[in-house]
Amino acid sequence: MAINHIMTEDYTKYDYLFRNIIPNAIGGIRIYGKNDPYQKPQKYSEVTNLENKIWEDLFVKLELLLNQYASREYLIGLRTLPIPNDRFPEFKTVSPLIENSTGWVLVPVAGFLEEELFFEMNSKRMFPVTDIIRQSPRFKKKYEGINIQNDEGYTPEPDIFHDVQGHAPFLMNINYANFLCDMGKLGLEIIKDEKGLGQELIDHNLKRLQNFAWWTYEFGLVKNNGETDKFRRKANDIDYEIYGAGIISSYDETKNIEACAKGLSTHSKFLPFNIEEVVMTCFDYSEIQDRYYVVDSMSELYKSFNENKDLFWYLG
């Protein structure tokens, strides 16, 4: 799983308010800001056979699992987008369909974006995607001489498989698309600090939003009510559906959920979604998750976010 979203790392005097505090270092990762050449158009003709093979291996390994366990929004979105199973997707063929459905566009970028740029793009319905894939020569060259995890199942650098296979199908759903845009607007509002809270509280409130993002659109689950089975080849035999893109782009994470849900593993627990708990719970993005928060429905998630934005405005 490669995650492309907010990563506030400055520890503040308000961290004692959080639970499950885990120091998360992203040392070595190149982070691009507004003043950097962060836009990087996809050169589709230069994608190599090896890169296409890495994509194919990742896609095929996950395809049946996701068909059985991914959420309704994901399966419908995946059906309507030209995302190949045996080669890199071409952004210019995928993006117009998303734009036509929900107003979002895919914007090719060079890598991990700093918070303000990321939120500003999301607030304008622009979703950053990278044209680099884990374990490829291009990835290794980018981080030559830097010790960065680069496995089939995980890299902290955002890659094309996570960005497109994990996130893009959800952008076809208007309710999800509006939710993501609203999160972008909120993040940008926190950073702009028109309330004059100061940097310490900006960082703290961004961490609250970061926690919320992590436990929802990156690693969230929704209750399985059986209605999605009509879109599947094989019925979902666990109590949950996956809507978190960090899970969807990770075979190991998906298998962990299946095993824990079937009682074959006790590695992770399933907790009812509580937004007050979620925003105050930190996470470890370099390991399989030890918990997953389960929403009753996607509409409950959107409603909870819209009605509890005060949780992201701690005033000290």
ChimeraX attribute file (.defattr): number of C-alpha atoms within 10 A of each C-alpha:
attribute: neighborCount
match mode: 1-to-1
recipient: residues
	/A:1	30
	/A:2	26
	/A:3	22
	/A:4	23
	/A:5	18
	/A:6	22
	/A:7	18
	/A:8	19
	/A:9	14
	/A:10	10
	/A:11	13
	/A:12	13
	/A:13	9
	/A:14	14
	/A:15	15
	/A:16	9
	/A:17	10
	/A:18	18
	/A:19	14
	/A:20	10
	/A:21	14
	/A:22	12
	/A:23	11
	/A:24	14
	/A:25	14
	/A:26	15
	/A:27	10
	/A:28	13
	/A:29	17
	/A:30	15
	/A:31	15
	/A:32	19
	/A:33	15
	/A:34	12
	/A:35	7
	/A:36	10
	/A:37	10
	/A:38	18
	/A:39	16
	/A:40	14
	/A:41	14
	/A:42	19
	/A:43	10
	/A:44	13
	/A:45	7
	/A:46	7
	/A:47	14
	/A:48	13
	/A:49	11
	/A:50	12
	/A:51	19
	/A:52	19
	/A:53	16
	/A:54	19
	/A:55	23
	/A:56	18
	/A:57	15
	/A:58	20
	/A:59	20
	/A:60	12
	/A:61	12
	/A:62	18
	/A:63	13
	/A:64	14
	/A:65	17
	/A:66	22
	/A:67	20
	/A:68	21
	/A:69	28
	/A:70	26
	/A:71	25
	/A:72	22
	/A:73	20
	/A:74	25
	/A:75	19
	/A:76	16
	/A:77	17
	/A:78	21
	/A:79	11
	/A:80	13
	/A:81	18
	/A:82	14
	/A:83	19
	/A:84	14
	/A:85	17
	/A:86	15
	/A:87	19
	/A:88	24
	/A:89	21
	/A:90	17
	/A:91	22
	/A:92	15
	/A:93	12
	/A:94	19
	/A:95	21
	/A:96	15
	/A:97	18
	/A:98	24
	/A:99	16
	/A:100	11
	/A:101	14
	/A:102	17
	/A:103	18
	/A:104	25
	/A:105	25
	/A:106	22
	/A:107	19
	/A:108	20
	/A:109	20
	/A:110	21
	/A:111	23
	/A:112	25
	/A:113	23
	/A:114	18
	/A:115	21
	/A:116	19
	/A:117	19
	/A:118	23
	/A:119	27
	/A:120	18
	/A:121	19
	/A:122	23
	/A:123	21
	/A:124	15
	/A:125	23
	/A:126	20
	/A:127	25
	/A:128	25
	/A:129	28
	/A:130	26
	/A:131	26
	/A:132	23
	/A:133	25
	/A:134	27
	/A:135	17
	/A:136	17
	/A:137	14
	/A:138	14
	/A:139	16
	/A:140	15
	/A:141	10
	/A:142	12
	/A:143	14
	/A:144	11
	/A:145	9
	/A:146	12
	/A:147	10
	/A:148	16
	/A:149	13
	/A:150	18
	/A:151	11
	/A:152	16
	/A:153	15
	/A:154	26
	/A:155	19
	/A:156	22
	/A:157	26
	/A:158	26
	/A:159	25
	/A:160	22
	/A:161	27
	/A:162	26
	/A:163	24
	/A:164	26
	/A:165	23
	/A:166	25
	/A:167	24
	/A:168	25
	/A:169	23
	/A:170	27
	/A:171	28
	/A:172	25
	/A:173	17
	/A:174	16
	/A:175	16
	/A:176	19
	/A:177	19
	/A:178	18
	/A:179	17
	/A:180	22
	/A:181	22
	/A:182	20
	/A:183	20
	/A:184	24
	/A:185	17
	/A:186	20
	/A:187	25
	/A:188	21
	/A:189	16
	/A:190	23
	/A:191	19
	/A:192	12
	/A:193	13
	/A:194	9
	/A:195	10
	/A:196	10
	/A:197	15
	/A:198	12
	/A:199	12
	/A:200	14
	/A:201	21
	/A:202	24
	/A:203	20
	/A:204	27
	/A:205	23
	/A:206	24
	/A:207	25
	/A:208	24
	/A:209	24
	/A:210	23
	/A:211	22
	/A:212	25
	/A:213	20
	/A:214	25
	/A:215	25
	/A:216	25
	/A:217	22
	/A:218	24
	/A:219	22
	/A:220	25
	/A:221	31
	/A:222	25
	/A:223	17
	/A:224	23
	/A:225	13
	/A:226	14
	/A:227	10
	/A:228	19
	/A:229	18
	/A:230	10
	/A:231	15
	/A:232	16
	/A:233	10
	/A:234	13
	/A:235	15
	/A:236	21
	/A:237	15
	/A:238	17
	/A:239	16
	/A:240	24
	/A:241	25
	/A:242	27
	/A:243	26
	/A:244	25
	/A:245	28
	/A:246	28
	/A:247	28
	/A:248	28
	/A:249	29
	/A:250	23
	/A:251	21
	/A:252	17
	/A:253	20
	/A:254	20
	/A:255	14
	/A:256	21
	/A:257	28
	/A:258	19
	/A:259	16
	/A:260	16
	/A:261	18
	/A:262	13
	/A:263	10
	/A:264	11
	/A:265	13
	/A:266	12
	/A:267	14
	/A:268	16
	/A:269	14
	/A:270	15
	/A:271	12
	/A:272	14
	/A:273	21
	/A:274	13
	/A:275	19
	/A:276	14
	/A:277	15
	/A:278	21
	/A:279	23
	/A:280	21
	/A:281	21
	/A:282	23
	/A:283	19
	/A:284	15
	/A:285	19
	/A:286	15
	/A:287	9
	/A:288	18
	/A:289	18
	/A:290	13
	/A:291	16
	/A:292	20
	/A:293	19
	/A:294	26
	/A:295	23
	/A:296	15
	/A:297	14
	/A:298	20
	/A:299	12
	/A:300	13
	/A:301	21
	/A:302	16
	/A:303	12
	/A:304	16
	/A:305	17
	/A:306	13
	/A:307	9
	/A:308	12
	/A:309	12
	/A:310	10
	/A:311	16
	/A:312	21
	/A:313	19
	/A:314	13
	/A:315	13
	/A:316	8
